[in-house]
Amino acid sequence: MADAGRGTVTGNRGILHREGRVLGTARWTHKAWICCVLDWQDRTRAVMTGRNWTELFFLDEAVAFSAGHRPCGYCRRADYARFVQAWSKAYRERQKAPQMDAILHPARVGRDRVQVTHEADFASLPRGAFVHHEGQPHLMTDHRLYPYTTAGYGAPCPRPRCGKTTVLTPAPIIKVMQAGYTPQLHPSTV
C-alpha cells in the first residue's frame, strides 16, 4: 500500500510484484532480507518495475530490523561490517550472510507465515527494539517509547522500567543490538 510518509531505508526480499506493479501473494522469495540506502550512486528507477526485486520502504533501520531485515553488505558496507562484528560478539562466532540469514529466518516468520514475536522484560531490551505496547508498535529508546506511524514517530511516553512486553524485533537482532549495534533512527525521535 502506498503511503505519503518518507522512509530512510529500502528493503529487499526478492521479486514480490507481478505485471502492472501489483503485489503478488509472496512476502519473500529468498532468506536474504536486507535493508539498503535509498540513494545509490544517484541511480533512479520507477518502483516495482523490472524483474530484479520489489522495493520495500521502511521509516528507519529500527523498523527494518523489526521486520527481520539486516544491513546490506554492498550498499551499506560499513553498517554491515558493524552488524557482523556485533553478531560475532553475540554468537561468539563470525558468520557470513547466508549463515546469519538461516538463523534470522525462523525468528522472523513462522511456518504459518505470521511474524514471530517473543516476550522479554523491558529492562533487558536495547535502544532500537520494537515492542507491542498499548495496542500498537512502539520504538524503544533509552528512556522513552515512541509510537510508530508510517509518517514518523508519535509523541513519546516514558519507557517502563520493568515488566514483560511482546517484542516485535526478532530475537537474533535483539542479541546483535545488545552486543553493541545501534540502528539508525528516524529524525522524529529527536
C-alpha distance (Angstrom), angle and dihedral (degrees) to the residues before:
residue distance angle dihedral
M1 . . .
A2 3.82 . .
D3 3.80 118.1 .
A4 3.78 131.6 -173.2
G5 3.82 92.1 -135.6
R6 3.80 116.7 108.8
G7 3.78 115.7 -129.4
T8 3.79 126.0 -159.2
V9 3.84 100.4 -141.2
T10 3.77 137.2 34.4
G11 3.77 127.3 -142.2
N12 3.77 137.3 -145.6
R13 3.81 128.1 -154.7
G14 3.81 95.7 154.0
I15 3.81 131.9 -92.7
L16 3.80 108.1 -20.4
H17 3.80 100.6 157.8
R18 3.78 134.9 79.8
E19 3.79 131.9 -152.1
G20 3.77 113.7 -51.6
R21 3.83 93.2 35.8
V22 3.79 92.1 -80.3
L23 3.79 121.6 147.8
G24 3.78 114.5 -119.6
T25 3.79 125.6 -148.9
A26 3.83 95.6 -89.9
R27 3.80 115.4 98.9
W28 3.82 93.3 -172.1
T29 3.80 136.9 6.5
H30 3.80 98.7 -167.6
K31 3.80 138.5 20.3
A32 3.82 96.7 -115.4
W33 3.80 97.7 96.8
I34 3.80 103.7 176.9
C35 3.80 136.9 175.0
C36 3.78 117.7 -140.8
V37 3.79 140.4 -174.7
L38 3.79 116.9 -86.4
D39 3.79 94.5 -132.8
W40 3.79 116.0 47.0
Q41 3.81 115.1 -179.5
D42 3.84 91.1 -35.0
R43 3.80 90.8 -67.3
T44 3.77 118.0 150.8
R45 3.78 133.5 -171.4
A46 3.75 136.9 165.5
V47 3.80 113.2 -95.4
M48 3.82 117.2 -101.2
T49 3.78 95.4 11.3
G50 3.75 125.5 129.5
R51 3.77 124.5 18.4
N52 3.81 101.1 -92.1
W53 3.80 102.5 92.8
T54 3.80 143.8 -34.8
E55 3.78 115.1 -111.8
L56 3.79 116.5 -126.2
F57 3.79 118.7 -170.7
F58 3.79 127.0 -147.6
L59 3.79 129.9 -169.3
D60 3.81 89.8 -129.1
E61 3.77 143.0 -27.8
A62 3.82 92.5 -81.7
V63 3.82 89.7 59.7
A64 3.81 90.8 47.0
F65 3.81 88.8 50.4
S66 3.81 91.4 50.2
A67 3.82 87.2 55.2
G68 3.81 89.1 52.0
H69 3.80 101.4 -102.4
R70 3.81 125.4 139.2
P71 3.83 129.7 -158.6
C72 3.81 117.0 -75.8
G73 3.80 113.0 -110.1
Y74 3.81 92.0 -145.7
C75 3.81 111.0 45.9
R76 3.83 95.1 23.2
R77 3.78 98.7 39.3
A78 3.82 97.2 152.2
D79 3.82 92.9 47.9
Y80 3.80 90.4 46.1
A81 3.82 90.1 51.6
R82 3.84 90.1 51.1
F83 3.82 89.6 48.0
V84 3.83 91.9 50.6
Q85 3.80 90.4 47.7
A86 3.82 91.7 52.1
W87 3.82 90.7 43.3
S88 3.81 89.6 52.9
K89 3.79 90.2 51.2
A90 3.83 92.8 46.8
Y91 3.80 95.6 45.8
R92 3.83 98.2 29.8
E93 3.80 89.3 -128.6
R94 3.79 134.1 83.8
Q95 3.78 109.4 -124.1
K96 3.78 134.1 -176.1
A97 3.80 123.7 -123.7
P98 3.84 96.6 -93.1
Q99 3.81 90.6 52.0
M100 3.81 92.1 49.0
D101 3.81 90.8 46.5
A102 3.82 90.4 52.1
I103 3.82 89.1 56.1
L104 3.80 94.2 41.5
H105 3.79 98.3 48.7
P106 3.83 100.4 68.6
A107 3.82 88.7 42.8
R108 3.84 90.5 55.6
V109 3.77 103.5 47.3
G110 3.79 135.4 9.3
R111 3.77 130.0 -135.7
D112 3.79 87.2 -92.8
R113 3.84 87.6 61.5
V114 3.83 90.4 -115.8
Q115 3.80 122.8 131.2
V116 3.79 113.0 -94.3
T117 3.81 114.2 -128.0
H118 3.78 131.5 178.9
E119 3.79 138.7 -162.6
A120 3.80 124.6 -111.3
D121 3.78 140.9 157.3
F122 3.81 114.5 -94.0
A123 3.80 88.9 -129.2
S124 3.82 92.4 59.9
L125 3.81 97.0 52.8
P126 3.81 124.0 99.4
R127 3.78 130.3 -132.6
G128 3.81 108.2 -81.4
A129 3.81 97.3 35.8
F130 3.79 118.8 131.6
V131 3.78 120.7 -136.8
H132 3.78 136.2 179.3
H133 3.82 104.6 -116.8
E134 3.80 129.0 168.3
G135 3.79 92.2 -10.6
Q136 3.79 100.1 -48.8
P137 3.82 142.7 67.6
H138 3.80 116.5 -85.6
L139 3.79 132.3 -172.2
M140 3.79 114.7 -132.4
T141 3.77 121.8 -139.3
D142 3.79 126.1 173.5
H143 3.81 94.9 -78.8
R144 3.80 107.1 4.0
L145 3.78 145.5 55.8
Y146 3.81 116.5 -140.4
P147 3.80 118.5 -159.0
Y148 3.80 110.8 -129.3
T149 3.78 123.8 -122.7
T150 3.80 126.3 164.9
A151 3.81 89.3 -116.2
G152 3.80 95.3 53.0
Y153 3.77 139.0 -65.5
G154 3.78 121.5 -49.2
A155 3.79 129.0 -132.0
P156 3.81 109.4 -51.2
C157 3.77 128.0 -120.7
P158 3.81 126.5 -158.6
R159 3.80 115.3 -78.4
P160 3.80 111.3 -114.7
R161 3.81 111.4 -114.7
C162 3.78 95.7 -146.8
G163 3.79 143.5 7.6
K164 3.77 134.9 79.3
T165 3.78 124.5 -70.6
T166 3.79 138.0 178.5
V167 3.80 108.9 -104.9
L168 3.81 117.8 -147.4
T169 3.81 96.9 -174.2
P170 3.83 109.0 88.2
A171 3.81 114.1 -101.8
P172 3.85 95.2 -117.4
I173 3.81 90.6 55.6
I174 3.81 90.4 48.0
K175 3.83 87.3 55.2
V176 3.82 90.4 50.5
M177 3.82 91.1 50.7
Q178 3.81 90.7 47.2
A179 3.82 86.8 52.8
G180 3.80 91.2 57.7
Y181 3.81 112.0 -80.1
T182 3.81 111.1 128.7
P183 3.81 114.9 -165.8
Q184 3.80 121.3 -133.8
L185 3.82 111.5 -102.2
H186 3.80 131.2 -149.1
P187 3.85 115.1 -100.7
S188 3.84 90.2 -113.8
T189 3.84 87.8 78.8
V190 3.80 92.5 66.2
